[in-house]
Amino acid sequence: MNAKSSNLPDLPDGNYPDIFITANRESRELRGLVQPDAPAPDPVILFHPEFNAKLPSQLNPETVNLLEFIQGKLEAEIGNLNAPLRAVAERITNEVERICQNSDRIQNSGEVIPWKQALARHRIEKCLTYYRLGSHKGRVELHSTLSAMVYRHVSLLKDQLGFHGRLNLIDDFLQIYYIEVLKAFRRENQLLEDFTPRIRLELAEFMAFAEHYARRRIHLPGYGNQQLIILRAQSFARKQPSESVVDIELAMESARGDEEEGYGRSFVLKQLREQMVADMGEPTDSVLRGLVLNQLLDYLHDQGQQECVDYLVLKLQDMSVAEIDAILNLTPRQRDYLQQRFKYHVEKFSCSHGWKLVHQWLGADLEDNLGLSSQRWQFFISSLSVDQRQLLELKRGQMGDRAIAKVMNCTLKQIQSRWYKVLELAWQVRNQAQNRSPIEK
């Protein structure tokens, strides 16, 4: 969506329900994140001190070029260069500079400037994604993303929580997490202690930061590394002070996010169908099942496929073909057509809109090498083209599709199509002996 054509204002787009709800003072500040009549904050306190202390002529030329590049991208989307926009550009510039400076791998690569540009594009795209969504949809998207990341870790297996109980626990955990993120955002950007994002662009920047912060990897001696939000969720599940598991200050030293660690058409249908109609034994599976079904139903609704929604609901009840035909008043020919249409949309959802959640549910996400053993993973990698390997590395680095498209110099649709083929190939490697389409069973 082109922001200029839609003339999106740099203001909140309405009053929306809060996802930050808790009784303490920090949360009361967050409840007021979006105030339609709130005056813009004093631009002096928004600008990063590193930039305030220096005139443009005193900054490193590379830093000036990077800042101008980021400002240009933001201005092209939002339409005007104002104080908050410049402040956001400066904070993104400072973060990119810090990441590249602290990364030995980037410094030794001999391609520091391309790395800076790629990281800047990634940060900009994530911020603008939340900006385009607006306050309400952006918060829902962030909440959904973080919920999917912690659902396996927010409670102990022995607790045997049901679906709704686990979701309530996730909400409680994320309330604490949002407060911690706001503190970290202020600290890392050297903002005043009472700074709160109040306009649409600032809120988008904060939500993007909250997602990046969650993905930061904390290195634990003898235990490899783990994402920050997962460590926090595990600590929350054990009802222990978070400091006993991971010192939040480690996150400051681990400024490198995942994005710097790496710069068959029916691929999940069989497992998807089996798990949808199976009796789930573990509460984590039950939570994932609910999340996948909710997203799939929303997707079908958005596509105007009400008949597919009805068909899915009946299939989930494990009804026979005759029962479904009778309830939906279908002839055999109409049923065959509906099945093919349903199959197409489930495949499309599994390979595009819902691929992350579906793969997490099936235990085959990117962190698990798409469900492949070490030997099959090496075979899979060797079978990829150079472009496919680059795409896989960028995906593993948590880079967004738009940013990847710019790095690989192709369109967004081409990236999505190529990723679809990579996932399909992984499915074929994982299931070489299985050739039947599961929907046809």
ABEGO torsion letter per residue (X at the ends): XBAAAAGBBBBBAEBBBBABBBABAAAAAAAAABBAABBBBBAAAABBAAAAABBAAABBAAAAAAAAAAAAAAAAAAGBBBAAAAAAAAAAAAAAAAAAAABAAAAAAGBAAAAAAAAAAAAAAAAAAAAAAEAAAAAAAAAAAAAAAAAAAABBAAAGBBAAAAAAAAAAAAAAAAAAAAAAAAAAAGBBAABBBABAAAAAAAAAAAAAAAABBBBBBGAEBBBAAAAAAAAAAAGBBAAAABBAAAAAABABBAAAABXXGAAAAAAAAAAAABBBABAAAAAAAAAAAAAAAAAAAAAGBAAAAAAAAAAAAGBBAAAAAAAAGBBAAAAAAAAAAAAAAAAAAAABAAAAAAAAAAGABAAAGGGBBAAAAAAAAAABBAAAAAAAAAAAAGBBAAAAAAAAGBBAAAAAAAAAAAAAAAAAAABAABABBAAAX
